[in-house]
Amino acid sequence: MQGTAGQVHLVAMPTVPEALIARLEADCTAAEQAERAVRAETEARLRAVERVRAFAWRRLNVLKDMLTVAAGEPDRAVAVDRQLAGLFRDIGWIESSVEELGAAGLPLLDRLRPIAEALHAACHPPEPTAPPVPAEAGFDAVAAFAAFEAWFEADRGQPFLQVFERYVPPTPVVEF
């Protein structure tokens, strides 16, 4: 190649060892990128299944606690109020009564009350001679709670069972 003022510049061609090393380095970079992509996908999938598991346990605990209250109280109205108060107390939204929720809590109560009523009815079936209550015949509390969860997420922009998450700051371990 001719440069300025008659100078000749030669472009150095990579030697065979340099080309081989560059090729191997490119293979390493591609492998690292593939590994990072797989790790990111795996971590995302793991977070998703962790959330599904955590929510399943929370759902179990919510409905089990509601069933425990329903089973222990024969009076339907009292049992329903206690179930709902217990739920909102566990979340940390009230201290003692659902009235503390105010008007903002009415849509929640309207959607949860039929579940509480059905759980009470399941624990205290009517006498065989009494006609079944139509709203409770064949009522699936788990499906109804899932429908409530879907409504809550659509309405509030976050999953209902996420409200049970509380940040606990780390505490230093001190040995005496």
MARBA-3410 file (N, C-alpha, C, O; in Angstrom, 1 decimal):
176
0.8,-1.2,0.0,0.0,0.0,0.0,0.9,1.2,0.0,1.9,1.3,0.7 ~ 0.5,2.2,-0.7,1.2,3.5,-0.8,0.6,4.4,0.2,-0.6,4.6,0.2 ~ 1.4,5.1,1.0,0.9,6.1,1.9,1.3,7.5,1.3,1.5,7.6,0.1 ~ 1.3,8.5,2.2,1.6,9.8,1.7,3.1,10.0,1.6,3.9,9.3,2.3 ~ 3.6,10.8,0.7,5.0,11.1,0.4,5.7,9.8,0.1,6.9,9.7,0.4
5.1,8.9,-0.6,5.8,7.7,-1.0,6.1,6.7,0.0,6.8,5.7,-0.2 ~ 5.5,6.8,1.2,5.7,5.8,2.2,4.8,4.6,2.0,3.7,4.7,1.5 ~ 5.3,3.5,2.3,4.5,2.2,2.2,4.1,1.8,3.6,4.9,1.6,4.4 ~ 2.8,1.6,3.7,2.3,1.1,5.0,1.8,-0.3,4.7,1.0,-0.6,3.8 ~ 2.2,-1.2,5.5,1.8,-2.6,5.4,0.7,-2.9,6.5,1.0,-2.5,7.7
-0.3,-3.5,6.2,-1.3,-3.9,7.1,-0.9,-5.3,7.6,-0.8,-6.2,6.8 ~ -0.8,-5.4,8.9,-0.3,-6.7,9.4,-1.5,-7.6,9.4,-2.6,-7.3,10.0 ~ -1.3,-8.7,8.8,-2.3,-9.8,8.8,-2.1,-10.6,10.1,-1.0,-10.9,10.5 ~ -3.2,-11.1,10.7,-3.0,-11.9,11.9,-2.3,-13.2,11.6,-2.6,-13.8,10.5 ~ -1.5,-13.5,12.5,-0.8,-14.8,12.3,-1.8,-15.9,12.6,-2.9,-15.7,13.2
-1.5,-17.1,12.2,-2.3,-18.3,12.5,-2.6,-18.4,14.0,-3.8,-18.6,14.3 ~ -1.6,-18.3,14.9,-1.9,-18.4,16.3,-2.9,-17.3,16.8,-3.8,-17.5,17.6 ~ -2.7,-16.1,16.3,-3.5,-15.0,16.7,-5.0,-15.2,16.2,-5.9,-14.9,17.0 ~ -5.1,-15.7,15.0,-6.5,-15.9,14.5,-7.2,-17.0,15.3,-8.4,-17.0,15.5 ~ -6.4,-18.1,15.6,-6.9,-19.2,16.4,-7.4,-18.7,17.8,-8.5,-19.0,18.3
-6.6,-17.8,18.4,-6.9,-17.3,19.7,-8.1,-16.4,19.6,-9.0,-16.5,20.5 ~ -8.2,-15.6,18.6,-9.4,-14.7,18.4,-10.6,-15.5,18.3,-11.7,-15.2,18.8 ~ -10.5,-16.6,17.5,-11.7,-17.5,17.3,-12.1,-18.1,18.6,-13.3,-18.2,18.9 ~ -11.2,-18.6,19.4,-11.5,-19.2,20.7,-12.1,-18.2,21.6,-13.0,-18.5,22.4 ~ -11.6,-16.9,21.6,-12.1,-15.9,22.5,-13.5,-15.6,22.1,-14.4,-15.3,23.0
-13.8,-15.5,20.8,-15.2,-15.3,20.3,-16.1,-16.4,20.8,-17.3,-16.2,21.2 ~ -15.6,-17.7,20.7,-16.4,-18.8,21.2,-16.7,-18.6,22.7,-17.8,-18.9,23.2 ~ -15.7,-18.2,23.5,-15.9,-18.0,24.9,-16.9,-16.9,25.2,-17.8,-17.1,26.0 ~ -16.9,-15.8,24.4,-17.8,-14.7,24.6,-19.2,-15.2,24.3,-20.2,-14.9,25.0 ~ -19.4,-15.9,23.2,-20.7,-16.5,22.9,-21.2,-17.4,23.9,-22.4,-17.4,24.3
-20.4,-18.3,24.5,-20.8,-19.2,25.5,-21.2,-18.5,26.8,-22.2,-18.8,27.4 ~ -20.4,-17.4,27.1,-20.8,-16.6,28.3,-22.2,-15.9,28.1,-23.0,-15.9,29.0 ~ -22.4,-15.4,26.9,-23.7,-14.8,26.6,-24.8,-15.8,26.7,-25.9,-15.5,27.3 ~ -24.6,-17.0,26.2,-25.6,-18.0,26.2,-25.9,-18.4,27.7,-27.0,-18.6,28.1 ~ -24.8,-18.5,28.5,-25.0,-18.9,29.9,-25.8,-17.8,30.6,-26.7,-18.1,31.4
-25.5,-16.5,30.4,-26.2,-15.5,31.1,-27.7,-15.5,30.7,-28.5,-15.2,31.5 ~ -28.0,-15.8,29.4,-29.4,-15.8,29.0,-30.1,-17.0,29.7,-31.2,-16.8,30.1 ~ -29.5,-18.1,29.8,-30.1,-19.3,30.5,-30.3,-19.0,31.9,-31.3,-19.3,32.5 ~ -29.3,-18.4,32.6,-29.4,-18.0,34.0,-30.5,-17.0,34.2,-31.3,-17.2,35.2 ~ -30.6,-16.0,33.4,-31.7,-15.0,33.6,-33.0,-15.7,33.4,-34.0,-15.4,34.2
-33.2,-16.6,32.4,-34.5,-17.3,32.2,-34.8,-18.2,33.3,-35.9,-18.2,33.8 ~ -33.8,-18.9,33.8,-34.0,-19.8,35.0,-34.3,-19.0,36.2,-35.2,-19.4,37.0 ~ -33.7,-17.9,36.5,-34.0,-17.1,37.7,-35.4,-16.5,37.6,-36.1,-16.5,38.6 ~ -35.8,-16.1,36.4,-37.2,-15.6,36.2,-38.2,-16.7,36.5,-39.2,-16.5,37.1 ~ -37.9,-17.9,35.9,-38.9,-19.0,36.1,-38.9,-19.4,37.6,-40.0,-19.7,38.1
-37.7,-19.4,38.2,-37.7,-19.7,39.6,-38.5,-18.7,40.5,-39.2,-19.1,41.4 ~ -38.3,-17.4,40.2,-39.1,-16.4,40.9,-40.6,-16.6,40.7,-41.3,-16.5,41.7 ~ -40.9,-17.0,39.5,-42.4,-17.2,39.2,-42.9,-18.4,40.0,-44.0,-18.3,40.6 ~ -42.2,-19.5,40.0,-42.7,-20.7,40.8,-42.6,-20.5,42.3,-43.4,-21.0,43.0 ~ -41.6,-19.7,42.7,-41.6,-19.4,44.2,-42.8,-18.6,44.6,-43.4,-18.8,45.6
-43.2,-17.6,43.7,-44.4,-16.8,44.0,-45.6,-17.7,44.0,-46.5,-17.5,44.9 ~ -45.7,-18.6,43.1,-46.9,-19.5,43.0,-47.0,-20.3,44.3,-48.0,-20.5,44.9 ~ -45.8,-20.8,44.7,-45.8,-21.6,45.9,-46.1,-20.8,47.2,-46.9,-21.2,48.0 ~ -45.5,-19.6,47.3,-45.8,-18.8,48.4,-47.3,-18.4,48.5,-47.9,-18.4,49.6 ~ -47.9,-18.0,47.3,-49.3,-17.7,47.3,-50.2,-18.9,47.6,-51.2,-18.7,48.3
-49.8,-20.1,47.2,-50.6,-21.3,47.5,-50.6,-21.5,49.0,-51.6,-21.8,49.6 ~ -49.5,-21.3,49.7,-49.4,-21.5,51.1,-50.2,-20.4,51.8,-50.9,-20.6,52.8 ~ -50.1,-19.2,51.3,-50.9,-18.1,51.9,-52.4,-18.3,51.8,-53.1,-18.1,52.7 ~ -52.8,-18.8,50.6,-54.2,-19.1,50.3,-54.7,-20.1,51.3,-55.7,-20.0,51.9 ~ -53.8,-21.2,51.5,-54.2,-22.3,52.4,-54.4,-21.7,53.8,-55.3,-22.0,54.5
-53.4,-20.9,54.2,-53.5,-20.3,55.6,-54.7,-19.4,55.8,-55.3,-19.4,56.8 ~ -55.0,-18.6,54.8,-56.2,-17.7,54.9,-57.4,-18.5,55.0,-58.2,-18.3,55.9 ~ -57.6,-19.4,54.1,-58.9,-20.2,54.1,-59.0,-21.1,55.3,-60.0,-21.4,55.9 ~ -57.8,-21.7,55.8,-57.8,-22.5,56.9,-58.1,-21.7,58.2,-58.9,-22.2,59.0 ~ -57.6,-20.5,58.3,-57.9,-19.7,59.4,-59.4,-19.3,59.4,-60.1,-19.3,60.5
-59.9,-19.0,58.2,-61.3,-18.7,58.1,-62.2,-19.9,58.5,-63.2,-19.7,59.2 ~ -61.8,-21.1,58.1,-62.5,-22.3,58.4,-62.5,-22.5,59.9,-63.5,-23.0,60.5 ~ -61.4,-22.3,60.5,-61.3,-22.5,62.0,-62.2,-21.6,62.7,-62.9,-22.1,63.7 ~ -62.3,-20.4,62.3,-63.2,-19.4,63.0,-64.7,-19.9,62.7,-65.5,-19.9,63.6 ~ -64.9,-20.2,61.4,-66.3,-20.6,61.1,-66.7,-21.9,61.9,-67.9,-21.9,62.3
-65.8,-22.8,62.0,-66.2,-24.0,62.7,-66.4,-23.8,64.2,-67.2,-24.5,64.8 ~ -65.8,-22.8,64.8,-65.9,-22.6,66.2,-67.0,-21.7,66.6,-67.2,-21.5,67.8 ~ -67.7,-21.1,65.7,-68.8,-20.2,66.0,-70.1,-20.6,65.3,-70.2,-20.5,64.1 ~ -71.1,-21.1,66.1,-72.3,-21.5,65.5,-73.2,-20.4,64.9,-73.9,-20.6,63.9 ~ -73.1,-19.2,65.4,-73.9,-18.1,64.9,-73.2,-17.6,63.6,-72.1,-17.1,63.6
-74.0,-17.7,62.5,-73.5,-17.3,61.2,-73.0,-15.9,61.1,-71.9,-15.7,60.6 ~ -73.7,-14.9,61.5,-73.3,-13.5,61.4,-72.1,-13.2,62.2,-71.2,-12.5,61.7 ~ -72.0,-13.7,63.4,-70.8,-13.5,64.2,-69.6,-14.2,63.6,-68.5,-13.6,63.5 ~ -69.8,-15.4,63.1,-68.7,-16.2,62.5,-68.2,-15.4,61.2,-67.0,-15.3,61.1 ~ -69.1,-14.9,60.4,-68.6,-14.2,59.2,-67.8,-13.0,59.6,-66.8,-12.7,59.0
-68.4,-12.2,60.5,-67.7,-11.0,61.0,-66.3,-11.3,61.5,-65.3,-10.6,61.3 ~ -66.2,-12.4,62.3,-64.9,-12.8,62.9,-63.9,-13.3,61.9,-62.7,-13.0,61.9 ~ -64.5,-14.0,60.9,-63.6,-14.5,59.8,-63.0,-13.3,59.1,-61.8,-13.2,58.8 ~ -63.8,-12.3,58.7,-63.3,-11.2,57.9,-62.4,-10.3,58.8,-61.4,-9.8,58.3 ~ -62.7,-10.1,60.0,-61.9,-9.3,60.9,-60.5,-10.0,61.1,-59.5,-9.3,61.1
-60.5,-11.3,61.3,-59.3,-12.0,61.4,-58.4,-11.9,60.2,-57.2,-11.7,60.3 ~ -59.0,-12.0,59.0,-58.3,-11.9,57.8,-57.6,-10.5,57.7,-56.4,-10.4,57.4 ~ -58.4,-9.4,57.9,-57.8,-8.1,57.8,-56.9,-7.7,58.9,-56.0,-6.9,58.7 ~ -57.0,-8.4,60.0,-56.1,-8.2,61.2,-54.8,-8.8,60.8,-53.7,-8.3,61.1 ~ -54.8,-10.0,60.2,-53.6,-10.7,59.8,-52.8,-9.9,58.8,-51.6,-9.9,58.8
-53.5,-9.2,57.9,-52.9,-8.4,56.9,-52.3,-7.2,57.6,-51.2,-6.7,57.1 ~ -52.9,-6.7,58.6,-52.4,-5.5,59.3,-53.2,-4.3,58.9,-52.7,-3.2,59.2 ~ -54.3,-4.5,58.3,-55.1,-3.3,57.9,-56.1,-2.8,59.0,-56.5,-1.7,58.9 ~ -56.4,-3.7,60.0,-57.2,-3.3,61.1,-56.6,-3.8,62.4,-55.7,-4.6,62.4 ~ -57.2,-3.3,63.5,-56.8,-3.8,64.8,-57.8,-4.7,65.4,-57.5,-5.7,66.0
-59.1,-4.4,65.2,-60.1,-5.2,65.8,-61.4,-5.4,65.0,-61.9,-6.5,65.0 ~ -61.9,-4.4,64.2,-63.2,-4.5,63.6,-63.1,-4.1,62.1,-62.3,-3.3,61.7 ~ -63.8,-4.8,61.3,-63.8,-4.5,59.8,-64.4,-3.1,59.5,-64.1,-2.5,58.5 ~ -65.1,-2.5,60.5,-65.5,-1.1,60.3,-64.3,-0.1,60.2,-64.5,0.9,59.6 ~ -63.2,-0.5,60.7,-62.0,0.3,60.5,-61.5,0.4,59.1,-60.8,1.4,58.8
-62.0,-0.4,58.2,-61.7,-0.3,56.8,-62.3,0.9,56.1,-61.8,1.4,55.2 ~ -63.5,1.3,56.7,-64.2,2.4,56.1,-64.8,2.1,54.7,-65.0,0.9,54.4 ~ -65.2,3.1,54.0,-65.9,2.9,52.7,-65.0,2.2,51.7,-65.5,1.5,50.8 ~ -63.7,2.4,51.8,-62.8,1.8,50.8,-62.8,0.3,51.0,-62.4,-0.4,50.0 ~ -63.1,-0.2,52.1,-63.2,-1.6,52.4,-64.4,-2.3,51.9,-64.5,-3.6,51.9
-65.5,-1.6,51.6,-66.7,-2.2,51.3,-66.7,-3.1,50.0,-67.2,-4.2,50.1 ~ -66.0,-2.8,49.0,-65.9,-3.7,47.8,-65.2,-5.0,48.2,-65.5,-6.1,47.8 ~ -64.2,-4.9,49.1,-63.5,-6.1,49.6,-64.5,-7.0,50.4,-64.5,-8.2,50.2 ~ -65.2,-6.4,51.3,-66.1,-7.1,52.2,-67.2,-7.7,51.3,-67.6,-8.9,51.6 ~ -67.7,-7.0,50.3,-68.8,-7.5,49.5,-68.4,-8.8,48.7,-69.2,-9.7,48.5
-67.1,-8.8,48.4,-66.6,-10.0,47.6,-66.2,-11.1,48.5,-66.2,-12.3,48.1 ~ -65.7,-10.8,49.7,-65.3,-11.9,50.7,-66.4,-12.4,51.5,-66.3,-13.6,52.0 ~ -67.4,-11.7,51.8,-68.5,-12.1,52.7,-69.1,-13.4,52.2,-69.3,-14.3,53.0 ~ -69.4,-13.6,50.9,-70.0,-14.9,50.4,-69.1,-16.1,50.7,-69.6,-17.2,50.9 ~ -67.8,-15.8,50.6,-66.8,-16.9,50.9,-66.9,-17.3,52.4,-67.0,-18.5,52.7
-66.9,-16.3,53.2,-67.0,-16.5,54.7,-68.3,-17.2,55.0,-68.4,-18.1,55.8 ~ -69.4,-16.8,54.4,-70.7,-17.4,54.6,-70.7,-18.9,54.2,-71.3,-19.8,54.9 ~ -70.1,-19.2,53.0,-70.1,-20.5,52.5,-69.2,-21.4,53.4,-69.5,-22.6,53.7 ~ -68.1,-20.9,53.9,-67.3,-21.7,54.8,-68.0,-22.0,56.1,-67.9,-23.1,56.6 ~ -68.8,-21.0,56.6,-69.6,-21.3,57.8,-70.6,-22.4,57.5,-70.8,-23.3,58.3
-71.3,-22.2,56.4,-72.3,-23.2,56.0,-71.7,-24.6,55.9,-72.3,-25.6,56.2 ~ -70.5,-24.7,55.4,-69.8,-26.0,55.2,-69.5,-26.6,56.6,-69.5,-27.8,56.8 ~ -69.2,-25.8,57.6,-68.9,-26.2,58.9,-70.2,-26.5,59.7,-70.1,-27.3,60.7 ~ -71.3,-25.9,59.4,-72.5,-26.1,60.1,-73.7,-26.4,59.1,-74.5,-25.5,58.8 ~ -73.6,-27.6,58.6,-74.7,-27.9,57.6,-76.1,-27.9,58.2,-76.2,-28.1,59.4
-77.1,-27.5,57.4,-78.4,-27.5,58.0,-78.9,-28.9,58.3,-78.4,-29.9,57.8 ~ -79.9,-28.9,59.1,-80.5,-30.2,59.5,-81.0,-30.8,58.2,-81.4,-30.1,57.2 ~ -81.0,-32.1,58.2,-81.5,-32.8,56.9,-82.9,-32.5,56.5,-83.2,-32.6,55.3 ~ -83.7,-32.0,57.4,-85.1,-31.7,57.0,-85.2,-30.2,56.5,-86.2,-29.9,55.9 ~ -84.1,-29.4,56.7,-84.2,-28.0,56.3,-83.8,-27.9,54.8,-82.9,-28.7,54.4
-84.4,-27.1,54.0,-84.0,-26.9,52.6,-82.7,-26.2,52.5,-82.4,-25.3,53.3 ~ -81.8,-26.6,51.6,-80.5,-26.0,51.4,-80.7,-24.5,51.0,-81.6,-24.2,50.3 ~ -79.7,-23.7,51.4,-79.7,-22.3,50.9,-79.2,-22.3,49.5,-78.0,-22.8,49.3 ~ -79.9,-21.8,48.5,-79.5,-21.9,47.1,-78.1,-21.3,46.9,-77.3,-21.8,46.1 ~ -77.7,-20.2,47.5,-76.5,-19.5,47.2,-75.3,-20.4,47.7,-74.2,-20.2,47.2
-75.5,-21.3,48.6,-74.4,-22.1,49.1,-74.4,-23.5,48.5,-73.4,-24.2,48.7 ~ -75.4,-23.9,47.9,-75.4,-25.3,47.3,-74.4,-25.3,46.2,-74.5,-24.6,45.2 ~ -73.4,-26.2,46.4,-72.4,-26.4,45.4,-71.4,-25.2,45.3,-70.6,-25.1,44.3 ~ -71.3,-24.4,46.3,-70.4,-23.2,46.3,-69.0,-23.7,46.5,-68.7,-24.5,47.4 ~ -68.1,-23.3,45.6,-66.7,-23.7,45.7,-65.9,-22.5,46.3,-65.6,-21.5,45.5
-65.5,-22.6,47.5,-64.9,-21.5,48.2,-63.5,-21.2,47.6,-63.1,-20.0,47.5 ~ -62.8,-22.2,47.2,-61.4,-22.0,46.6,-61.6,-21.3,45.3,-60.8,-20.4,45.0 ~ -62.5,-21.7,44.5,-62.7,-21.0,43.2,-63.2,-19.6,43.4,-62.8,-18.6,42.7 ~ -64.1,-19.4,44.4,-64.5,-18.0,44.8,-63.4,-17.1,45.3,-63.3,-16.0,44.9 ~ -62.5,-17.7,46.0,-61.3,-17.0,46.5,-60.4,-16.6,45.4,-59.9,-15.5,45.3
-60.2,-17.5,44.4,-59.4,-17.3,43.2,-60.1,-16.1,42.4,-59.3,-15.3,41.9 ~ -61.4,-16.1,42.3,-62.1,-15.1,41.6,-61.9,-13.7,42.3,-61.7,-12.7,41.7 ~ -61.9,-13.8,43.6,-61.6,-12.6,44.4,-60.2,-12.1,44.2,-60.0,-10.9,44.0 ~ -59.3,-13.0,44.2,-57.9,-12.6,43.9,-57.7,-11.9,42.5,-57.0,-10.9,42.4 ~ -58.4,-12.5,41.5,-58.3,-11.9,40.2,-58.9,-10.6,40.2,-58.4,-9.6,39.6
-60.1,-10.4,40.8,-60.7,-9.1,40.9,-59.8,-8.1,41.6,-59.6,-6.9,41.1 ~ -59.2,-8.5,42.7,-58.3,-7.6,43.5,-57.2,-7.1,42.6,-56.8,-5.9,42.6 ~ -56.5,-8.0,41.9,-55.4,-7.7,41.1,-55.8,-6.7,40.0,-55.0,-5.8,39.7 ~ -56.9,-7.0,39.3,-57.3,-6.1,38.3,-57.7,-4.7,38.8,-57.4,-3.7,38.2 ~ -58.3,-4.7,40.0,-58.8,-3.5,40.6,-57.6,-2.7,41.2,-57.6,-1.4,41.1
-56.7,-3.4,41.9,-55.7,-2.7,42.7,-54.3,-2.7,42.1,-53.4,-2.0,42.6 ~ -54.1,-3.5,41.0,-52.8,-3.6,40.4,-51.8,-4.4,41.1,-50.6,-4.3,40.7 ~ -52.1,-5.2,42.0,-51.2,-6.1,42.7,-52.0,-7.3,43.2,-53.2,-7.2,43.5 ~ -51.3,-8.4,43.3,-52.0,-9.6,43.8,-52.4,-9.4,45.3,-51.7,-8.8,46.1 ~ -53.6,-9.9,45.6,-54.1,-9.8,47.0,-53.1,-10.4,48.0,-52.8,-9.9,49.0
-52.6,-11.6,47.7,-51.8,-12.3,48.6,-50.4,-11.7,48.8,-49.7,-12.0,49.7 ~ -50.1,-10.7,48.0,-48.9,-10.0,48.2,-49.0,-9.0,49.4,-48.0,-8.6,49.9 ~ -50.2,-8.7,49.8,-50.3,-7.8,50.9,-49.9,-8.4,52.2,-49.7,-7.7,53.2 ~ -49.7,-9.7,52.2,-49.2,-10.3,53.4,-47.6,-10.1,53.6,-47.1,-10.4,54.6 ~ -47.0,-9.7,52.5,-45.5,-9.5,52.6,-45.2,-8.3,53.4,-45.7,-7.2,53.2
-44.3,-8.4,54.3,-43.9,-7.3,55.2,-42.4,-7.3,55.2,-41.7,-8.3,55.3 ~ -41.8,-6.1,55.0,-40.4,-6.0,55.0,-39.9,-6.1,56.4,-40.4,-5.4,57.3 ~ -38.9,-6.9,56.7,-38.3,-7.1,58.0,-36.9,-6.7,57.8,-36.1,-7.4,57.2 ~ -36.5,-5.6,58.4,-35.1,-5.2,58.3,-34.2,-6.2,58.9,-34.5,-6.8,59.9 ~ -33.0,-6.3,58.3,-32.1,-7.3,58.9,-31.6,-6.8,60.3,-31.4,-5.6,60.5
-31.5,-7.8,61.2,-31.0,-7.5,62.5,-29.6,-8.0,62.7,-29.4,-9.2,62.4 ~ -28.7,-7.2,63.2,-27.4,-7.7,63.4,-27.3,-8.8,64.5,-28.1,-8.7,65.5 ~ -26.5,-9.7,64.3,-26.4,-10.8,65.3,-25.3,-10.3,66.3,-24.2,-10.0,65.9 ~ -25.6,-10.3,67.5,-24.7,-9.9,68.6,-24.5,-11.1,69.5,-25.4,-11.6,70.1 ~ -23.3,-11.4,69.7,-22.9,-12.4,70.7,-22.5,-11.8,72.0,-21.7,-10.9,72.0
-22.9,-12.3,73.1,-22.5,-11.8,74.4,-21.6,-12.8,75.1,-21.1,-12.5,76.2
END
